[in-house]
Amino acid sequence: MNILKVKKIISFLLILIGAFLLISEIASTKKDYYLQAGGIICLMSGVFLINTKVTSRFPENAIDNPEKKDKE
């Protein structure tokens, strides 16, 4: 199996698990802050794994950098 496909599946599962944990803790009457923290960690890890594969829309030289203008 392709490694990129495995990473995509893992990141999707992490997002689903994190969302499920957070929604279930919101709905419960007794709050367990460890499950909430675990849900946030799973959710953010999944989003991070997806975000590392997304490329920038703009090339780096197209962005105006004020530091470069000050040096010139």
N, CA, C and O atoms as a CHARMM CRD file, in Angstrom:
* protein
*
  288
    1    1 MET  N      0.84300  -1.17900   0.00000 PROA 1      0.00000
    2    1 MET  CA     0.00000   0.00000   0.00000 PROA 1      0.00000
    3    1 MET  C      0.88600   1.23800   0.00000 PROA 1      0.00000
    4    1 MET  O      1.95200   1.25800   0.61600 PROA 1      0.00000
    5    2 ASN  N      0.43800   2.24400  -0.68400 PROA 2      0.00000
    6    2 ASN  CA     1.20600   3.47200  -0.81800 PROA 2      0.00000
    7    2 ASN  C      1.27100   4.21500   0.52300 PROA 2      0.00000
    8    2 ASN  O      0.28100   4.30000   1.25000 PROA 2      0.00000
    9    3 ILE  N      2.45200   4.74500   0.83000 PROA 3      0.00000
   10    3 ILE  CA     2.66100   5.42900   2.10300 PROA 3      0.00000
   11    3 ILE  C      1.79700   6.68400   2.19700 PROA 3      0.00000
   12    3 ILE  O      1.26700   6.98600   3.26700 PROA 3      0.00000
   13    4 LEU  N      1.64600   7.42100   1.09500 PROA 4      0.00000
   14    4 LEU  CA     0.81800   8.62500   1.12300 PROA 4      0.00000
   15    4 LEU  C     -0.64300   8.29200   1.40700 PROA 4      0.00000
   16    4 LEU  O     -1.33600   9.04500   2.09100 PROA 4      0.00000
   17    5 LYS  N     -1.10400   7.16900   0.88200 PROA 5      0.00000
   18    5 LYS  CA    -2.48100   6.75600   1.12700 PROA 5      0.00000
   19    5 LYS  C     -2.66500   6.38100   2.59400 PROA 5      0.00000
   20    5 LYS  O     -3.70600   6.67500   3.18200 PROA 5      0.00000
   21    6 VAL  N     -1.66800   5.73600   3.18600 PROA 6      0.00000
   22    6 VAL  CA    -1.73000   5.35600   4.60200 PROA 6      0.00000
   23    6 VAL  C     -1.74900   6.60700   5.47800 PROA 6      0.00000
   24    6 VAL  O     -2.51400   6.67100   6.44000 PROA 6      0.00000
   25    7 LYS  N     -0.91100   7.60800   5.15600 PROA 7      0.00000
   26    7 LYS  CA    -0.89300   8.85200   5.91900 PROA 7      0.00000
   27    7 LYS  C     -2.22800   9.57500   5.82300 PROA 7      0.00000
   28    7 LYS  O     -2.70200  10.14800   6.80400 PROA 7      0.00000
   29    8 LYS  N     -2.83500   9.54900   4.63900 PROA 8      0.00000
   30    8 LYS  CA    -4.11900  10.20300   4.45900 PROA 8      0.00000
   31    8 LYS  C     -5.19400   9.52200   5.29700 PROA 8      0.00000
   32    8 LYS  O     -6.03700  10.18800   5.89800 PROA 8      0.00000
   33    9 ILE  N     -5.16000   8.19300   5.33300 PROA 9      0.00000
   34    9 ILE  CA    -6.14000   7.43900   6.12400 PROA 9      0.00000
   35    9 ILE  C     -5.92900   7.69900   7.61100 PROA 9      0.00000
   36    9 ILE  O     -6.89500   7.88800   8.35100 PROA 9      0.00000
   37   10 ILE  N     -4.67300   7.70900   8.05300 PROA 10     0.00000
   38   10 ILE  CA    -4.37300   7.95400   9.46600 PROA 10     0.00000
   39   10 ILE  C     -4.80100   9.35500   9.87400 PROA 10     0.00000
   40   10 ILE  O     -5.39000   9.53700  10.94000 PROA 10     0.00000
   41   11 SER  N     -4.51400  10.34300   9.04100 PROA 11     0.00000
   42   11 SER  CA    -4.90500  11.71000   9.39200 PROA 11     0.00000
   43   11 SER  C     -6.41800  11.85300   9.42800 PROA 11     0.00000
   44   11 SER  O     -6.94700  12.54900  10.29500 PROA 11     0.00000
   45   12 PHE  N     -7.12600  11.21300   8.50800 PROA 12     0.00000
   46   12 PHE  CA    -8.58400  11.25700   8.50400 PROA 12     0.00000
   47   12 PHE  C     -9.15600  10.58600   9.75600 PROA 12     0.00000
   48   12 PHE  O    -10.10400  11.08900  10.35900 PROA 12     0.00000
   49   13 LEU  N     -8.56900   9.44400  10.14000 PROA 13     0.00000
   50   13 LEU  CA    -9.02200   8.75600  11.35400 PROA 13     0.00000
   51   13 LEU  C     -8.74500   9.57800  12.60700 PROA 13     0.00000
   52   13 LEU  O     -9.57100   9.60700  13.52000 PROA 13     0.00000
   53   14 LEU  N     -7.59600  10.24500  12.66300 PROA 14     0.00000
   54   14 LEU  CA    -7.28200  11.09600  13.81400 PROA 14     0.00000
   55   14 LEU  C     -8.28300  12.23900  13.94200 PROA 14     0.00000
   56   14 LEU  O     -8.70200  12.58500  15.04600 PROA 14     0.00000
   57   15 ILE  N     -8.66300  12.82200  12.81200 PROA 15     0.00000
   58   15 ILE  CA    -9.64500  13.90100  12.84100 PROA 15     0.00000
   59   15 ILE  C    -10.98800  13.38000  13.31400 PROA 15     0.00000
   60   15 ILE  O    -11.65300  14.02100  14.12800 PROA 15     0.00000
   61   16 LEU  N    -11.39300  12.21700  12.80900 PROA 16     0.00000
   62   16 LEU  CA   -12.68100  11.65200  13.23000 PROA 16     0.00000
   63   16 LEU  C    -12.69000  11.28600  14.71000 PROA 16     0.00000
   64   16 LEU  O    -13.66600  11.55800  15.41000 PROA 16     0.00000
   65   17 ILE  N    -11.61900  10.67400  15.18800 PROA 17     0.00000
   66   17 ILE  CA   -11.53500  10.29500  16.60100 PROA 17     0.00000
   67   17 ILE  C    -11.54700  11.53500  17.48000 PROA 17     0.00000
   68   17 ILE  O    -12.25700  11.57500  18.48500 PROA 17     0.00000
   69   18 GLY  N    -10.76700  12.55200  17.11300 PROA 18     0.00000
   70   18 GLY  CA   -10.72900  13.78500  17.88900 PROA 18     0.00000
   71   18 GLY  C    -12.07000  14.49300  17.92000 PROA 18     0.00000
   72   18 GLY  O    -12.49300  14.99100  18.96300 PROA 18     0.00000
   73   19 ALA  N    -12.74200  14.53600  16.77100 PROA 19     0.00000
   74   19 ALA  CA   -14.05600  15.17900  16.72400 PROA 19     0.00000
   75   19 ALA  C    -15.07100  14.40100  17.56000 PROA 19     0.00000
   76   19 ALA  O    -15.88700  14.99800  18.26200 PROA 19     0.00000
   77   20 PHE  N    -15.02100  13.07500  17.48600 PROA 20     0.00000
   78   20 PHE  CA   -15.94000  12.25700  18.27300 PROA 20     0.00000
   79   20 PHE  C    -15.72400  12.46000  19.77000 PROA 20     0.00000
   80   20 PHE  O    -16.68500  12.59300  20.52700 PROA 20     0.00000
   81   21 LEU  N    -14.45900  12.48200  20.19400 PROA 21     0.00000
   82   21 LEU  CA   -14.16500  12.68500  21.61700 PROA 21     0.00000
   83   21 LEU  C    -14.64800  14.04700  22.09800 PROA 21     0.00000
   84   21 LEU  O    -15.21700  14.16000  23.18400 PROA 21     0.00000
   85   22 LEU  N    -14.42300  15.07000  21.29900 PROA 22     0.00000
   86   22 LEU  CA   -14.83200  16.40800  21.71800 PROA 22     0.00000
   87   22 LEU  C    -16.35100  16.55400  21.74400 PROA 22     0.00000
   88   22 LEU  O    -16.89900  17.15600  22.66700 PROA 22     0.00000
   89   23 ILE  N    -17.02800  16.01200  20.74700 PROA 23     0.00000
   90   23 ILE  CA   -18.49200  16.12100  20.71100 PROA 23     0.00000
   91   23 ILE  C    -19.11400  15.32200  21.84700 PROA 23     0.00000
   92   23 ILE  O    -20.08000  15.76700  22.46600 PROA 23     0.00000
   93   24 SER  N    -18.56400  14.14500  22.12200 PROA 24     0.00000
   94   24 SER  CA   -19.12600  13.34500  23.21500 PROA 24     0.00000
   95   24 SER  C    -18.88800  14.00000  24.57500 PROA 24     0.00000
   96   24 SER  O    -19.72100  13.87300  25.47200 PROA 24     0.00000
   97   25 GLU  N    -17.77700  14.68800  24.73600 PROA 25     0.00000
   98   25 GLU  CA   -17.51700  15.37900  26.00100 PROA 25     0.00000
   99   25 GLU  C    -18.37200  16.62600  26.15000 PROA 25     0.00000
  100   25 GLU  O    -18.73600  16.99400  27.26700 PROA 25     0.00000
  101   26 ILE  N    -18.69500  17.27700  25.05200 PROA 26     0.00000
  102   26 ILE  CA   -19.58300  18.43300  25.12500 PROA 26     0.00000
  103   26 ILE  C    -20.97900  17.98700  25.55700 PROA 26     0.00000
  104   26 ILE  O    -21.64600  18.67700  26.32700 PROA 26     0.00000
  105   27 ALA  N    -21.41000  16.84100  25.06200 PROA 27     0.00000
  106   27 ALA  CA   -22.76200  16.35700  25.34300 PROA 27     0.00000
  107   27 ALA  C    -22.89100  15.71700  26.72500 PROA 27     0.00000
  108   27 ALA  O    -24.00400  15.60300  27.23900 PROA 27     0.00000
  109   28 SER  N    -21.80100  15.30300  27.32800 PROA 28     0.00000
  110   28 SER  CA   -21.89400  14.59900  28.60600 PROA 28     0.00000
  111   28 SER  C    -22.09300  15.57800  29.75800 PROA 28     0.00000
  112   28 SER  O    -21.70600  16.74400  29.67900 PROA 28     0.00000
  113   29 THR  N    -22.70400  15.07700  30.82700 PROA 29     0.00000
  114   29 THR  CA   -22.92800  15.92000  32.00000 PROA 29     0.00000
  115   29 THR  C    -21.69900  15.96200  32.89600 PROA 29     0.00000
  116   29 THR  O    -21.40300  16.99800  33.49200 PROA 29     0.00000
  117   30 LYS  N    -20.97700  14.84100  32.99800 PROA 30     0.00000
  118   30 LYS  CA   -19.75300  14.79900  33.78000 PROA 30     0.00000
  119   30 LYS  C    -18.57200  15.00900  32.83400 PROA 30     0.00000
  120   30 LYS  O    -18.36300  14.22500  31.90800 PROA 30     0.00000
  121   31 LYS  N    -17.82300  16.04500  33.06700 PROA 31     0.00000
  122   31 LYS  CA   -16.72200  16.40900  32.17400 PROA 31     0.00000
  123   31 LYS  C    -15.44600  15.65700  32.55800 PROA 31     0.00000
  124   31 LYS  O    -15.06400  15.60500  33.72700 PROA 31     0.00000
  125   32 ASP  N    -14.80600  15.08400  31.55700 PROA 32     0.00000
  126   32 ASP  CA   -13.50900  14.44500  31.74100 PROA 32     0.00000
  127   32 ASP  C    -12.50100  15.22300  30.89600 PROA 32     0.00000
  128   32 ASP  O    -12.48400  15.10000  29.67100 PROA 32     0.00000
  129   33 TYR  N    -11.67600  16.01100  31.54700 PROA 33     0.00000
  130   33 TYR  CA   -10.78500  16.91300  30.83900 PROA 33     0.00000
  131   33 TYR  C     -9.64300  16.18100  30.14200 PROA 33     0.00000
  132   33 TYR  O     -9.04500  16.72000  29.21000 PROA 33     0.00000
  133   34 TYR  N     -9.33600  14.97700  30.57400 PROA 34     0.00000
  134   34 TYR  CA    -8.31500  14.19700  29.88800 PROA 34     0.00000
  135   34 TYR  C     -8.81300  13.74900  28.51200 PROA 34     0.00000
  136   34 TYR  O     -8.04600  13.74000  27.54900 PROA 34     0.00000
  137   35 LEU  N    -10.07900  13.38200  28.41700 PROA 35     0.00000
  138   35 LEU  CA   -10.63800  13.01800  27.11200 PROA 35     0.00000
  139   35 LEU  C    -10.73800  14.23300  26.20100 PROA 35     0.00000
  140   35 LEU  O    -10.52700  14.11900  24.99400 PROA 35     0.00000
  141   36 GLN  N    -11.05500  15.37900  26.75800 PROA 36     0.00000
  142   36 GLN  CA   -11.09400  16.59300  25.95500 PROA 36     0.00000
  143   36 GLN  C     -9.70300  16.93500  25.42400 PROA 36     0.00000
  144   36 GLN  O     -9.55000  17.30000  24.25800 PROA 36     0.00000
  145   37 ALA  N     -8.70900  16.81700  26.26900 PROA 37     0.00000
  146   37 ALA  CA    -7.33700  17.08900  25.83500 PROA 37     0.00000
  147   37 ALA  C     -6.90300  16.08300  24.77900 PROA 37     0.00000
  148   37 ALA  O     -6.24500  16.45200  23.80500 PROA 37     0.00000
  149   38 GLY  N     -7.26400  14.81500  24.96100 PROA 38     0.00000
  150   38 GLY  CA    -6.94300  13.79900  23.96000 PROA 38     0.00000
  151   38 GLY  C     -7.64300  14.06200  22.64100 PROA 38     0.00000
  152   38 GLY  O     -7.06600  13.84700  21.57500 PROA 38     0.00000
  153   39 GLY  N     -8.88200  14.52500  22.70600 PROA 39     0.00000
  154   39 GLY  CA    -9.61100  14.86600  21.49300 PROA 39     0.00000
  155   39 GLY  C     -8.97200  16.01400  20.74500 PROA 39     0.00000
  156   39 GLY  O     -8.86800  15.98200  19.51800 PROA 39     0.00000
  157   40 ILE  N     -8.54200  17.02800  21.47600 PROA 40     0.00000
  158   40 ILE  CA    -7.88000  18.16800  20.83600 PROA 40     0.00000
  159   40 ILE  C     -6.56100  17.74300  20.22200 PROA 40     0.00000
  160   40 ILE  O     -6.22100  18.17400  19.12100 PROA 40     0.00000
  161   41 ILE  N     -5.81300  16.90000  20.92300 PROA 41     0.00000
  162   41 ILE  CA    -4.52100  16.43100  20.40500 PROA 41     0.00000
  163   41 ILE  C     -4.72200  15.61200  19.13200 PROA 41     0.00000
  164   41 ILE  O     -3.99300  15.79400  18.15700 PROA 41     0.00000
  165   42 CYS  N     -5.71600  14.70000  19.13400 PROA 42     0.00000
  166   42 CYS  CA    -5.99300  13.89400  17.93900 PROA 42     0.00000
  167   42 CYS  C     -6.43500  14.77600  16.77600 PROA 42     0.00000
  168   42 CYS  O     -5.97800  14.60100  15.64600 PROA 42     0.00000
  169   43 LEU  N     -7.31600  15.71400  17.05600 PROA 43     0.00000
  170   43 LEU  CA    -7.82900  16.58800  16.00900 PROA 43     0.00000
  171   43 LEU  C     -6.72200  17.44400  15.40800 PROA 43     0.00000
  172   43 LEU  O     -6.61000  17.54300  14.18600 PROA 43     0.00000
  173   44 MET  N     -5.91900  18.05000  16.23900 PROA 44     0.00000
  174   44 MET  CA    -4.85200  18.91300  15.74000 PROA 44     0.00000
  175   44 MET  C     -3.74500  18.12100  15.04100 PROA 44     0.00000
  176   44 MET  O     -3.13600  18.61900  14.09400 PROA 44     0.00000
  177   45 SER  N     -3.48200  16.89900  15.49500 PROA 45     0.00000
  178   45 SER  CA    -2.48200  16.06500  14.82400 PROA 45     0.00000
  179   45 SER  C     -2.95000  15.68900  13.42500 PROA 45     0.00000
  180   45 SER  O     -2.16400  15.70800  12.47800 PROA 45     0.00000
  181   46 GLY  N     -4.22600  15.34800  13.29300 PROA 46     0.00000
  182   46 GLY  CA    -4.76300  15.02100  11.97800 PROA 46     0.00000
  183   46 GLY  C     -4.74200  16.20600  11.04200 PROA 46     0.00000
  184   46 GLY  O     -4.40000  16.06500   9.86800 PROA 46     0.00000
  185   47 VAL  N     -5.10300  17.36900  11.54300 PROA 47     0.00000
  186   47 VAL  CA    -5.07700  18.57800  10.71000 PROA 47     0.00000
  187   47 VAL  C     -3.64100  18.92300  10.32900 PROA 47     0.00000
  188   47 VAL  O     -3.39000  19.35600   9.20400 PROA 47     0.00000
  189   48 PHE  N     -2.70300  18.74100  11.24400 PROA 48     0.00000
  190   48 PHE  CA    -1.30000  19.01100  10.94500 PROA 48     0.00000
  191   48 PHE  C     -0.78500  18.08400   9.85100 PROA 48     0.00000
  192   48 PHE  O     -0.07300  18.52600   8.94900 PROA 48     0.00000
  193   49 LEU  N     -1.13900  16.79600   9.92100 PROA 49     0.00000
  194   49 LEU  CA    -0.68400  15.86200   8.89500 PROA 49     0.00000
  195   49 LEU  C     -1.24100  16.21500   7.52300 PROA 49     0.00000
  196   49 LEU  O     -0.55600  16.05600   6.51300 PROA 49     0.00000
  197   50 ILE  N     -2.47200  16.69100   7.48400 PROA 50     0.00000
  198   50 ILE  CA    -3.03900  17.10900   6.20400 PROA 50     0.00000
  199   50 ILE  C     -2.38700  18.39600   5.72800 PROA 50     0.00000
  200   50 ILE  O     -2.11500  18.55000   4.53700 PROA 50     0.00000
  201   51 ASN  N     -2.13400  19.31600   6.64100 PROA 51     0.00000
  202   51 ASN  CA    -1.59000  20.61700   6.28200 PROA 51     0.00000
  203   51 ASN  C     -0.14500  20.53000   5.78600 PROA 51     0.00000
  204   51 ASN  O      0.28400  21.38600   5.01200 PROA 51     0.00000
  205   52 THR  N      0.60400  19.52800   6.20800 PROA 52     0.00000
  206   52 THR  CA     1.99300  19.41900   5.75700 PROA 52     0.00000
  207   52 THR  C      2.08100  19.05500   4.28200 PROA 52     0.00000
  208   52 THR  O      3.10200  19.30700   3.64300 PROA 52     0.00000
  209   53 LYS  N      1.02200  18.46400   3.73500 PROA 53     0.00000
  210   53 LYS  CA     1.02700  18.08600   2.33000 PROA 53     0.00000
  211   53 LYS  C      0.50600  19.18300   1.41200 PROA 53     0.00000
  212   53 LYS  O      0.66300  19.09000   0.19400 PROA 53     0.00000
  213   54 VAL  N     -0.10900  20.21700   1.97000 PROA 54     0.00000
  214   54 VAL  CA    -0.67900  21.29100   1.16800 PROA 54     0.00000
  215   54 VAL  C      0.42200  22.27500   0.81600 PROA 54     0.00000
  216   54 VAL  O      1.17000  22.72000   1.68600 PROA 54     0.00000
  217   55 THR  N      0.51600  22.61000  -0.46000 PROA 55     0.00000
  218   55 THR  CA     1.54100  23.55500  -0.89400 PROA 55     0.00000
  219   55 THR  C      0.98700  24.97000  -0.84000 PROA 55     0.00000
  220   55 THR  O     -0.22500  25.17700  -0.79400 PROA 55     0.00000
  221   56 SER  N      1.88500  25.92700  -0.84600 PROA 56     0.00000
  222   56 SER  CA     1.49500  27.32300  -0.80600 PROA 56     0.00000
  223   56 SER  C      0.89300  27.73700  -2.13700 PROA 56     0.00000
  224   56 SER  O      1.28700  27.24200  -3.19400 PROA 56     0.00000
  225   57 ARG  N     -0.06500  28.64900  -2.07100 PROA 57     0.00000
  226   57 ARG  CA    -0.71200  29.10700  -3.29100 PROA 57     0.00000
  227   57 ARG  C      0.17800  30.09200  -4.04300 PROA 57     0.00000
  228   57 ARG  O      0.15800  30.12500  -5.27300 PROA 57     0.00000
  229   58 PHE  N      0.95200  30.88500  -3.32800 PROA 58     0.00000
  230   58 PHE  CA     1.76800  31.91800  -3.93300 PROA 58     0.00000
  231   58 PHE  C      3.24800  31.55200  -3.81800 PROA 58     0.00000
  232   58 PHE  O      3.66400  30.97400  -2.81300 PROA 58     0.00000
  233   59 PRO  N      4.03400  31.87700  -4.82300 PROA 59     0.00000
  234   59 PRO  CA     5.48100  31.66000  -4.68100 PROA 59     0.00000
  235   59 PRO  C      6.06000  32.64300  -3.67000 PROA 59     0.00000
  236   59 PRO  O      5.49600  33.71400  -3.44400 PROA 59     0.00000
  237   60 GLU  N      7.17200  32.28000  -3.07000 PROA 60     0.00000
  238   60 GLU  CA     7.74700  33.09400  -1.99300 PROA 60     0.00000
  239   60 GLU  C      8.16900  34.48300  -2.47900 PROA 60     0.00000
  240   60 GLU  O      8.06100  35.45100  -1.72600 PROA 60     0.00000
  241   61 ASN  N      8.63600  34.59500  -3.69300 PROA 61     0.00000
  242   61 ASN  CA     9.11300  35.89500  -4.15900 PROA 61     0.00000
  243   61 ASN  C      7.96700  36.83700  -4.52300 PROA 61     0.00000
  244   61 ASN  O      8.21100  38.02600  -4.73100 PROA 61     0.00000
  245   62 ALA  N      6.72900  36.35300  -4.60900 PROA 62     0.00000
  246   62 ALA  CA     5.59400  37.21100  -4.94400 PROA 62     0.00000
  247   62 ALA  C      5.07200  37.96000  -3.72300 PROA 62     0.00000
  248   62 ALA  O      4.35400  38.94900  -3.86900 PROA 62     0.00000
  249   63 ILE  N      5.41900  37.50800  -2.53300 PROA 63     0.00000
  250   63 ILE  CA     4.94900  38.16000  -1.30900 PROA 63     0.00000
  251   63 ILE  C      5.85600  39.34200  -0.99800 PROA 63     0.00000
  252   63 ILE  O      7.08000  39.21200  -0.97700 PROA 63     0.00000
  253   64 ASP  N      5.24000  40.49900  -0.75500 PROA 64     0.00000
  254   64 ASP  CA     6.02700  41.67700  -0.40900 PROA 64     0.00000
  255   64 ASP  C      6.57800  41.52400   0.99200 PROA 64     0.00000
  256   64 ASP  O      5.83100  41.34000   1.95300 PROA 64     0.00000
  257   65 ASN  N      7.88200  41.60300   1.09500 PROA 65     0.00000
  258   65 ASN  CA     8.54300  41.47100   2.38200 PROA 65     0.00000
  259   65 ASN  C      9.07500  42.84300   2.78700 PROA 65     0.00000
  260   65 ASN  O      9.99100  43.35100   2.14100 PROA 65     0.00000
  261   66 PRO  N      8.52600  43.46000   3.84200 PROA 66     0.00000
  262   66 PRO  CA     8.99000  44.80000   4.22200 PROA 66     0.00000
  263   66 PRO  C     10.44700  44.83600   4.66700 PROA 66     0.00000
  264   66 PRO  O     11.08900  45.88000   4.54800 PROA 66     0.00000
  265   67 GLU  N     10.98400  43.74000   5.17100 PROA 67     0.00000
  266   67 GLU  CA    12.38200  43.71900   5.58600 PROA 67     0.00000
  267   67 GLU  C     13.31300  43.89000   4.39500 PROA 67     0.00000
  268   67 GLU  O     14.33800  44.56200   4.50200 PROA 67     0.00000
  269   68 LYS  N     12.96700  43.28900   3.26200 PROA 68     0.00000
  270   68 LYS  CA    13.79800  43.42400   2.07200 PROA 68     0.00000
  271   68 LYS  C     13.74900  44.85000   1.52900 PROA 68     0.00000
  272   68 LYS  O     14.75100  45.35800   1.02600 PROA 68     0.00000
  273   69 LYS  N     12.57800  45.50300   1.62900 PROA 69     0.00000
  274   69 LYS  CA    12.46600  46.86900   1.14500 PROA 69     0.00000
  275   69 LYS  C     13.29200  47.83000   1.99600 PROA 69     0.00000
  276   69 LYS  O     13.84600  48.79900   1.47700 PROA 69     0.00000
  277   70 ASP  N     13.37800  47.56400   3.30800 PROA 70     0.00000
  278   70 ASP  CA    14.15900  48.43600   4.19300 PROA 70     0.00000
  279   70 ASP  C     15.64800  48.33300   3.89600 PROA 70     0.00000
  280   70 ASP  O     16.37200  49.31900   4.02700 PROA 70     0.00000
  281   71 LYS  N     16.11200  47.15900   3.49900 PROA 71     0.00000
  282   71 LYS  CA    17.52800  46.94900   3.22100 PROA 71     0.00000
  283   71 LYS  C     17.95000  47.58900   1.90900 PROA 71     0.00000
  284   71 LYS  O     19.11900  47.93200   1.73300 PROA 71     0.00000
  285   72 GLU  N     17.00600  47.75200   0.98600 PROA 72     0.00000
  286   72 GLU  CA    17.35000  48.30700  -0.32800 PROA 72     0.00000
  287   72 GLU  C     17.48400  49.78800  -0.33800 PROA 72     0.00000
  288   72 GLU  O     17.77100  50.37500  -1.38200 PROA 72     0.00000
